[in-house]
Amino acid sequence: MGLFNRRKPPISVSYVPKASDPDAPDQTVTLSNGSEVGLRPILRFVPRDQYGRELPNVEVGTVLGIDRGAVVAPPGSAATDVLHFHGQGARNVRGVEVHVEGMEQVDLDGIVAPVEALMVDLEEHATLDPQDFWGIGLVNRNEVPISVGVTLVEYEERVGDAPRQAVDAVTLDGTVDLASQSHEVVWLPEEVRGRFHGVLAHVVVPWTGPTEPPPLDPA
């Protein structure tokens, strides 16, 4: 063994202003949970420009609600949310400073993997074209059943090299119940077809309130 401990911290947060894949969402924040328990974070974000300067007039919002305890990271897995920025200087955001306002330990009863969600067409094939986006393919790789919340996201058109902003999001009413080791397609209501460019899904569990945050070493 060497003199230095190179193990990754059990909990870390990363922010990606612009995805390397042009079809993937920009401005994502991911909490990686390397611990042995499920975690429900409440995060706060301070927006900064490419030089690391704070942008005090910019407000930060989230699509799924990782800033208000609406997202859970299973043990040994991760939870991802999409940020959006508003106000003077919003287009200049290239990084965020993350503060942990709360962190609740959650008993997920055997859930160790996040739900997988993708856009599908009428033939139930994966698609990236909003015009062919007729349904949501959901996959549960856990050995236990889960309840899932599903959110549709609309993104603006890409402009140059700037990160693409999420401009609207709609969460489907209720939750989707998935059996263990199963997959299912949820068809979109007709009034929203062709409007959205992406889908996010997350495991839904009851919330008993935040506790004191554990030590955090953001990546």
C-alpha positions as semicolon CSV with decimal commas, in nm:
position;residue;x (nm);y (nm);z (nm)
1;M;0,000;0,000;0,000
2;G;0,109;0,354;-0,068
3;L;0,122;0,641;0,175
4;F;-0,189;0,807;0,033
5;N;-0,551;0,699;0,052
6;R;-0,684;0,718;-0,303
7;R;-1,030;0,581;-0,229
8;K;-1,316;0,791;-0,357
9;P;-1,527;0,969;-0,093
10;P;-1,851;0,787;-0,010
11;I;-2,054;1,089;-0,121
12;S;-1,959;1,331;-0,397
13;V;-2,131;1,584;-0,621
14;S;-2,039;1,668;-0,980
15;Y;-2,178;1,930;-1,215
16;V;-2,157;1,908;-1,596
17;P;-2,235;2,239;-1,773
18;K;-2,231;2,081;-2,119
19;A;-2,265;1,713;-2,201
20;S;-2,013;1,550;-2,431
21;D;-2,304;1,377;-2,608
22;P;-2,504;1,640;-2,803
23;D;-2,825;1,445;-2,737
24;A;-2,771;1,431;-2,360
25;P;-2,898;1,706;-2,127
26;D;-2,666;1,990;-2,029
27;Q;-2,639;2,154;-1,686
28;T;-2,673;1,830;-1,488
29;V;-2,581;1,773;-1,125
30;T;-2,513;1,420;-1,000
31;L;-2,486;1,304;-0,641
32;S;-2,285;0,981;-0,627
33;N;-2,373;0,773;-0,324
34;G;-2,094;0,533;-0,235
35;S;-2,240;0,462;0,107
36;E;-2,443;0,158;0,213
37;V;-2,768;0,347;0,272
38;G;-3,011;0,535;0,052
39;L;-2,980;0,913;0,071
40;R;-3,223;1,197;0,010
41;P;-3,023;1,520;-0,035
42;I;-3,132;1,881;-0,014
43;L;-2,874;2,081;-0,207
44;R;-2,825;2,453;-0,262
45;F;-2,634;2,593;-0,558
46;V;-2,427;2,909;-0,601
47;P;-2,383;2,983;-0,975
48;R;-2,041;3,088;-1,100
49;D;-1,899;3,198;-1,434
50;Q;-1,605;3,048;-1,623
51;Y;-1,362;3,240;-1,401
52;G;-1,520;3,111;-1,080
53;R;-1,690;3,439;-0,996
54;E;-2,028;3,427;-0,823
55;L;-2,327;3,548;-1,024
56;P;-2,544;3,705;-0,752
57;N;-2,836;3,795;-0,979
58;V;-2,885;3,443;-1,113
59;E;-3,152;3,217;-0,963
60;V;-3,103;2,839;-0,979
61;G;-3,389;2,596;-1,033
62;T;-3,403;2,218;-1,064
63;V;-3,622;1,994;-1,278
64;L;-3,668;1,705;-1,035
65;G;-3,615;1,888;-0,707
66;I;-3,279;1,776;-0,572
67;D;-3,278;2,114;-0,395
68;R;-3,594;2,030;-0,197
69;G;-3,561;1,663;-0,107
70;A;-3,750;1,520;-0,405
71;V;-3,467;1,297;-0,534
72;V;-3,323;0,980;-0,377
73;A;-2,987;0,816;-0,449
74;P;-2,982;0,438;-0,387
75;P;-2,681;0,293;-0,201
76;G;-2,383;0,243;-0,429
77;S;-2,557;0,437;-0,706
78;A;-2,628;0,795;-0,809
79;A;-2,906;1,050;-0,854
80;T;-2,904;1,309;-1,134
81;D;-3,104;1,629;-1,178
82;V;-3,106;1,907;-1,438
83;L;-3,045;2,267;-1,332
84;H;-3,181;2,578;-1,503
85;F;-3,076;2,938;-1,449
86;H;-3,269;3,264;-1,464
87;G;-3,190;3,633;-1,421
88;Q;-2,913;3,868;-1,522
89;G;-2,604;3,668;-1,619
90;A;-2,785;3,333;-1,650
91;R;-2,612;3,265;-1,983
92;N;-2,272;3,304;-1,818
93;V;-2,309;3,015;-1,573
94;R;-2,036;2,753;-1,622
95;G;-2,016;2,603;-1,276
96;V;-2,194;2,578;-0,943
97;E;-2,080;2,569;-0,583
98;V;-2,278;2,304;-0,397
99;H;-2,396;2,332;-0,037
100;V;-2,565;2,047;0,149
101;E;-2,862;2,187;0,337
102;G;-2,985;1,846;0,453
103;M;-2,930;1,475;0,399
104;E;-3,179;1,211;0,508
105;Q;-3,093;0,843;0,528
106;V;-3,367;0,646;0,353
107;D;-3,453;0,278;0,386
108;L;-3,508;0,171;0,027
109;D;-3,589;-0,193;0,110
110;G;-3,352;-0,354;-0,139
111;I;-3,342;-0,080;-0,404
112;V;-2,981;-0,052;-0,523
113;A;-3,021;0,079;-0,878
114;P;-3,197;0,388;-1,013
115;V;-3,483;0,348;-1,259
116;E;-3,385;0,375;-1,625
117;A;-3,601;0,585;-1,859
118;L;-3,586;0,649;-2,232
119;M;-3,798;0,795;-2,509
120;V;-3,964;0,539;-2,735
121;D;-4,162;0,552;-3,058
122;L;-4,481;0,368;-3,155
123;E;-4,281;0,051;-3,214
124;E;-4,133;0,081;-2,863
125;H;-3,789;0,153;-3,009
126;A;-3,562;0,414;-2,851
127;T;-3,578;0,754;-3,020
128;L;-3,428;1,100;-2,977
129;D;-3,673;1,272;-3,213
130;P;-3,947;1,464;-3,027
131;Q;-4,185;1,398;-3,317
132;D;-4,145;1,022;-3,265
133;F;-4,160;1,047;-2,886
134;W;-4,485;0,865;-2,808
135;G;-4,397;0,675;-2,494
136;I;-4,159;0,633;-2,203
137;G;-3,969;0,309;-2,160
138;L;-3,903;0,235;-1,792
139;V;-3,668;-0,036;-1,664
140;N;-3,641;-0,164;-1,307
141;R;-3,327;-0,374;-1,256
142;N;-3,386;-0,417;-0,884
143;E;-3,496;-0,740;-0,718
144;V;-3,784;-0,551;-0,553
145;P;-4,077;-0,352;-0,696
146;I;-4,049;0,027;-0,710
147;S;-4,269;0,331;-0,754
148;V;-4,144;0,582;-1,010
149;G;-4,209;0,947;-1,084
150;V;-4,175;1,055;-1,449
151;T;-4,094;1,406;-1,575
152;L;-4,090;1,526;-1,936
153;V;-3,838;1,799;-2,019
154;E;-3,838;2,057;-2,298
155;Y;-3,502;2,205;-2,399
156;E;-3,425;2,514;-2,602
157;E;-3,246;2,490;-2,936
158;R;-2,869;2,479;-2,915
159;V;-2,698;2,813;-2,978
160;G;-2,327;2,787;-3,056
161;D;-2,122;2,630;-2,779
162;A;-2,341;2,756;-2,494
163;P;-2,507;2,499;-2,265
164;R;-2,866;2,418;-2,358
165;Q;-3,126;2,533;-2,109
166;A;-3,427;2,337;-1,987
167;V;-3,722;2,569;-2,053
168;D;-4,017;2,361;-1,933
169;A;-4,093;2,039;-1,748
170;V;-4,411;1,846;-1,676
171;T;-4,439;1,565;-1,422
172;L;-4,697;1,300;-1,507
173;D;-4,978;1,261;-1,255
174;G;-4,928;0,989;-0,998
175;T;-4,651;0,731;-0,999
176;V;-4,574;0,425;-1,208
177;D;-4,541;0,096;-1,021
178;L;-4,284;-0,142;-1,165
179;A;-4,247;-0,506;-1,064
180;S;-3,902;-0,641;-0,978
181;Q;-3,673;-0,703;-1,275
182;S;-3,929;-0,561;-1,518
183;H;-3,983;-0,304;-1,788
184;E;-4,289;-0,112;-1,901
185;V;-4,394;0,150;-2,155
186;V;-4,607;0,446;-2,047
187;W;-4,776;0,616;-2,341
188;L;-4,788;0,995;-2,351
189;P;-5,111;1,191;-2,350
190;E;-5,187;1,320;-2,699
191;E;-5,167;1,686;-2,597
192;V;-4,798;1,667;-2,505
193;R;-4,665;1,459;-2,795
194;G;-4,397;1,627;-3,005
195;R;-4,327;1,896;-2,748
196;F;-4,066;1,743;-2,519
197;H;-3,705;1,644;-2,585
198;G;-3,619;1,423;-2,290
199;V;-3,747;1,224;-1,995
200;L;-3,625;1,187;-1,638
201;A;-3,746;0,933;-1,384
202;H;-3,675;0,879;-1,017
203;V;-3,765;0,636;-0,741
204;V;-4,036;0,774;-0,513
205;V;-4,022;0,696;-0,140
206;P;-4,194;0,860;0,159
207;W;-4,011;1,157;0,311
208;T;-3,974;1,185;0,688
209;G;-3,771;1,505;0,683
210;P;-3,401;1,603;0,648
211;T;-3,132;1,527;0,902
212;E;-2,791;1,677;0,954
213;P;-2,570;1,636;0,642
214;P;-2,278;1,391;0,658
215;P;-1,927;1,504;0,555
216;L;-1,921;1,589;0,185
217;D;-1,622;1,616;-0,044
218;P;-1,765;1,744;-0,376
219;A;-1,589;1,609;-0,684
